[in-house]
Amino acid sequence: MNFDSTDIILSLVKIAIVVGALLNVTPIMVWVERRGSALIQDRVGPNRVGPFGFFQSIADALKFILKEDLIPAQASKWLYTIAPMFGLIPALTTIAVVPFGRAFVIPERIVFGHTLFAGGRLFEPIAADVNIGLLLVFALSSMGVYGIVTAGWSSNNKYSLFGGIRASAQMISYELALTLSAVSALMVAGSLRLVDVVQHQTGYFVLFNTIKIPAWNVFSPAMFLSFVIFTVAAFAETNRLPFDFAEADAELVAGYHTEYSSMKFALFFMSEYMAMATISALIVTLFFGGWDIPWYDEPATFFGFLLSAMAFVAKISVMLFVFVWVRWTIPRLKYDLLMKAGWKVFLPLAVLNIVLVAVFIANHWI
């Protein structure tokens, strides 16, 4: 096996890991959301299909597959059909530049007389390690709004159109604060590569010469405001409560996907949870040390990779639970308050935070 084919195989393995994990996010999170909301509201939740209702998501998927796929007579059929795909593409592509574990060296092996990984091969757990990592994330994620707007317009339904217009205004407003709050993490790391951002957070803050605190950005005095702004903007970007104005059922029936059914509706459903997982992975990478395990130096071996990958998944799981927790705790805001908060509160705070971080960096305080 030659050098090129080995690289191709390793790349395919990384892509399979990332795509496989994202495809499993939706059924798992549907179950977590239903059981979690039931616990919060003192209900039972799904408990018939499988143990603790765990197979309810599979039953839902089967229902979506078997339901009739209806297309409104007055809809723009071509745009109506391709709109759900626009939501999946950003979620599947942006996660590619996020490192999901510690790099390790694959030792040389001989299989059936062929030498594999001659001299050892470095396995970096990231599907696409590019120098403009975070810039690529924001460039791709900004395309997600096109699917929502296209779905709202092509349905030829006034409620769907209102939902699409709301989504476009909401995402444009909060994308500015989201991007600017992430810039501070890049300033501290001195690189756009998310691998470098994680590496910068693998040390410790030492307090009183004895207490070691992980050097994650969320624990930095200059970066905590960035974390708050980024997290709030993430809720707005993913259309989650208290910012789900694009599909506010009390006002717009179901918003931009009112006219959708069967697998087209399921694709919107999948894209929402995949976007949640992607933005959670970004929050963990930028502010919670990524795959770093606190107070433990992961060895550069396959075992160290497994431990770091498990830590990364555990951190993402906590963030995903926060998304569910907030949905069933905080009521939906008024739309005018959403827009005022985006332009008059979070955008100025994001700009101010960049100045604050620059001052800390100039004085070598971080």
C-alpha positions in Angstrom: 0.0 0.0 0.0 1.5 3.3 -1.0 1.7 6.6 0.7 -1.2 8.2 -1.2 -3.7 5.4 -0.7 -2.9 5.3 3.1 -3.7 9.0 3.4 -6.9 8.5 1.5 -8.0 5.6 3.8 -7.2 7.7 6.9 -9.1 10.6 5.6 -12.1 8.4 4.8 -11.9 7.0 8.4 -12.0 10.5 9.8 -15.0 11.5 7.6 -16.8 8.3 8.6 -16.3 9.0 12.3 -17.6 12.6 12.0 -20.6 11.9 9.7 -21.5 8.8 11.7 -21.5 10.7 14.9 -23.6 13.5 13.4 -26.2 11.1 11.9 -26.7 9.6 15.4 -27.1 13.0 17.1 -30.8 13.4 15.9 -32.3 10.1 17.2 -30.4 10.4 20.5 -31.3 14.1 21.0 -35.0 13.5 20.2 -35.1 10.9 23.0 -33.1 13.2 25.4 -35.4 16.1 24.6 -38.6 14.2 25.2 -37.4 12.5 28.4 -35.7 15.7 29.6 -38.8 17.8 29.0 -40.9 15.2 30.8 -38.6 15.2 33.8 -38.6 19.0 33.9 -42.4 19.1 33.7 -42.9 16.2 36.1 -44.2 13.9 33.3 -43.3 10.4 32.2 -42.3 10.9 28.6 -42.0 8.1 26.0 -41.8 4.8 27.8 -43.5 2.2 25.5 -41.2 1.6 22.6 -38.1 -0.1 24.0 -36.5 0.3 27.4 -37.4 3.8 28.7 -38.8 4.6 25.3 -35.3 4.6 23.8 -36.5 3.2 20.4 -39.2 5.9 20.1 -36.8 7.8 17.8 -36.6 4.8 15.5 -40.4 4.6 15.4 -40.6 8.3 14.5 -38.0 7.9 11.7 -40.1 5.0 10.3 -43.2 7.2 10.5 -41.5 9.9 8.5 -40.3 7.5 5.9 -43.8 6.0 5.4 -45.8 9.2 5.4 -47.0 10.6 2.1 -44.8 13.4 0.7 -47.2 16.2 -0.2 -46.2 19.3 -2.3 -48.6 22.3 -2.2 -50.2 23.0 -5.6 -49.1 26.6 -5.7 -45.5 26.0 -4.3 -42.4 26.5 -6.4 -41.7 22.8 -6.6 -38.0 22.8 -7.5 -37.0 25.3 -4.7 -39.5 23.6 -2.3 -37.7 20.2 -2.9 -34.1 21.3 -2.5 -34.6 23.7 0.4 -34.3 21.0 3.1 -30.8 20.1 1.8 -29.4 23.6 2.5 -29.9 23.0 6.2 -27.9 19.7 6.2 -25.0 20.8 4.1 -23.6 23.5 6.5 -24.1 21.2 9.6 -22.2 18.3 7.9 -19.4 20.5 6.5 -18.6 22.9 9.3 -17.8 20.1 11.8 -15.0 19.0 9.5 -12.5 21.5 10.8 -13.1 20.7 14.5 -10.5 18.5 16.1 -12.2 15.7 18.1 -9.2 14.1 19.9 -5.5 14.1 20.6 -3.2 13.3 17.7 -1.2 10.1 18.0 1.3 8.0 16.0 0.1 4.9 14.3 3.0 2.4 14.5 4.2 0.5 11.4 2.5 -2.8 10.7 2.9 -5.6 8.3 -0.3 -7.2 7.0 -0.4 -10.0 4.5 3.2 -9.2 3.5 2.5 -5.5 2.9 3.9 -2.7 5.1 1.3 -0.3 6.4 2.1 3.1 7.9 5.8 2.8 7.1 8.0 4.5 9.8 4.8 5.4 11.7 2.1 7.7 10.6 0.7 10.7 12.5 -3.1 10.4 12.9 -4.7 13.9 13.5 -8.3 13.5 14.6 -9.7 16.2 12.3 -11.4 15.7 9.0 -9.9 18.8 7.3 -7.0 20.6 9.0 -7.0 23.9 7.2 -5.2 27.1 8.2 -8.4 29.2 7.9 -10.4 26.8 10.1 -12.8 29.1 12.0 -13.1 31.4 9.0 -14.3 28.4 7.0 -16.8 27.5 9.8 -18.5 30.9 9.6 -18.4 31.0 5.8 -20.2 27.6 5.6 -22.6 28.1 8.6 -23.8 31.4 7.1 -25.3 29.4 4.2 -27.8 27.7 6.5 -30.2 30.7 6.4 -30.6 30.1 2.6 -32.5 26.9 3.3 -34.9 28.5 5.7 -35.6 31.5 3.5 -36.0 29.3 0.4 -38.4 27.0 2.3 -40.4 29.9 3.5 -40.7 31.6 0.1 -41.2 28.5 -2.0 -44.1 27.2 0.1 -46.3 30.0 -1.1 -47.7 30.3 2.5 -47.7 33.6 4.4 -46.8 32.0 7.7 -43.9 30.2 6.1 -42.8 33.4 4.5 -42.9 35.3 7.8 -40.8 32.6 9.4 -38.2 32.8 6.6 -38.0 36.6 6.9 -37.7 36.4 10.7 -34.9 33.8 10.4 -32.9 35.8 7.9 -33.1 39.0 10.1 -32.3 37.0 13.2 -29.3 35.1 11.8 -27.8 38.2 10.2 -28.1 40.1 13.5 -26.6 37.5 15.8 -24.0 36.2 13.3 -22.1 39.5 13.8 -21.9 39.0 17.6 -21.1 35.3 17.2 -18.2 36.0 14.9 -16.8 38.9 16.9 -16.9 36.9 20.1 -15.0 34.1 18.5 -12.3 36.5 17.3 -11.1 37.0 20.9 -10.3 33.3 21.1 -8.3 33.5 17.9 -6.5 36.6 19.2 -5.4 34.7 22.3 -4.3 31.6 20.3 -2.7 33.6 17.6 -4.1 31.3 14.9 -7.3 30.5 12.9 -6.6 26.8 13.2 -8.9 25.2 15.8 -6.1 22.7 16.6 -4.0 25.6 17.8 -6.9 27.1 19.7 -7.2 23.7 21.6 -3.4 23.5 22.1 -3.4 26.9 23.7 -5.8 25.7 26.4 -4.0 22.6 27.5 -2.0 24.3 30.2 -3.0 25.6 33.7 -3.8 28.8 35.5 -2.0 28.7 38.9 -3.7 30.5 41.8 -1.8 31.2 45.0 1.1 29.0 43.8 -0.9 25.9 44.6 -4.3 25.7 42.9 -4.2 24.5 39.3 -7.2 25.6 37.1 -7.4 24.4 33.5 -6.3 27.1 31.1 -9.6 26.9 29.2 -10.7 30.2 27.8 -14.0 30.1 29.8 -11.9 30.5 33.0 -9.9 33.5 31.7 -11.2 36.9 33.1 -10.9 38.4 29.6 -12.6 35.6 27.8 -15.7 34.8 30.0 -17.7 37.6 28.3 -16.8 36.1 24.9 -18.2 32.8 26.1 -21.5 34.3 27.2 -22.0 36.3 24.0 -21.1 33.3 21.8 -23.4 31.0 23.7 -26.4 33.4 23.5 -25.7 34.0 19.8 -25.5 30.2 19.3 -29.1 29.8 20.5 -30.2 32.5 18.1 -28.2 31.0 15.2 -29.8 27.5 15.8 -33.3 28.9 16.2 -33.7 27.4 19.6 -35.8 28.7 22.4 -36.0 31.4 23.6 -35.1 32.5 20.0 -37.2 30.1 17.9 -39.1 33.0 16.1 -38.7 31.4 12.7 -41.1 28.6 13.7 -43.0 30.1 16.6 -46.0 27.8 16.8 -48.2 30.2 18.7 -47.9 32.8 16.0 -46.8 31.1 12.7 -48.3 27.6 13.0 -44.8 26.0 12.3 -43.1 28.8 10.5 -40.9 28.1 7.5 -41.7 24.3 7.5 -45.5 24.6 7.9 -46.1 23.0 4.5 -43.5 20.3 4.8 -44.2 16.6 5.5 -42.6 13.2 5.3 -38.8 13.1 4.9 -38.5 16.7 3.8 -39.7 17.7 7.2 -37.4 15.1 8.8 -34.4 16.8 7.0 -35.3 20.1 8.7 -35.5 18.2 12.0 -32.1 16.6 11.4 -30.5 19.8 10.4 -31.6 21.6 13.6 -30.1 18.9 15.9 -26.9 18.6 13.7 -26.5 22.4 13.9 -26.9 22.1 17.7 -24.1 19.5 17.8 -21.9 21.5 15.5 -22.3 24.8 17.5 -21.8 22.8 20.8 -18.5 21.4 19.4 -17.4 24.9 18.5 -18.3 26.2 22.0 -16.3 23.3 23.6 -13.4 23.9 21.2 -13.2 27.6 21.7 -13.9 27.9 25.4 -13.7 24.5 27.1 -10.4 23.2 25.9 -11.8 21.0 23.2 -10.6 17.4 23.8 -8.3 18.4 26.7 -8.8 16.4 29.9 -8.2 18.6 32.9 -5.4 17.6 35.3 -4.3 14.8 33.0 -1.7 14.6 30.3 -3.0 12.5 27.5 -0.4 10.2 26.1 0.2 10.4 22.3 -1.1 6.9 21.8 -4.4 5.3 20.6 -5.5 5.0 24.2 -4.8 8.7 24.8 -6.8 9.5 21.6 -9.8 7.4 22.9 -9.7 9.2 26.3 -9.5 12.6 24.7 -12.3 11.8 22.2 -14.5 10.6 25.1 -13.8 13.8 27.0 -14.7 15.8 23.9 -18.0 13.9 23.4 -18.8 14.3 27.1 -18.4 18.1 26.9 -20.6 18.3 23.8 -23.2 16.2 25.6 -23.3 18.7 28.5 -23.8 21.6 26.1 -26.5 19.7 24.2 -28.3 19.1 27.5 -28.0 22.9 28.2 -29.8 23.5 24.9 -32.7 21.2 26.1 -32.7 22.6 29.6 -33.0 26.2 28.3 -35.8 25.3 25.9 -38.0 24.0 28.7 -37.0 26.7 31.2 -37.0 30.1 29.5 -40.1 31.3 27.6 -39.9 32.8 24.1 -39.0 36.5 24.0 -40.8 39.2 22.0 -39.3 39.6 18.5 -38.5 43.3 19.0 -36.6 42.5 22.2 -34.6 39.9 20.3 -33.6 42.4 17.6 -32.8 45.1 20.1 -30.7 42.8 22.2 -28.7 41.7 19.1 -27.9 45.1 17.8 -27.9 47.3 21.0 -26.5 44.9 23.6 -24.6 41.9 22.2 -22.9 43.5 19.2 -21.5 46.5 21.2 -20.4 44.0 24.0 -18.6 41.8 21.4 -16.7 44.9 20.1 -15.9 46.0 23.6 -14.7 42.5 24.5 -12.2 42.5 21.6 -10.7 45.7 22.9 -10.6 44.2 26.4 -8.8 41.1 25.2 -6.4 43.2 23.1 -5.5 45.1 26.3 -4.9 41.9 28.2 -2.7 40.5 25.4 -0.7 43.8 25.1 0.1 43.7 28.8 0.9 39.9 28.7 -1.9 39.2 31.3 -3.1 36.2 29.3 
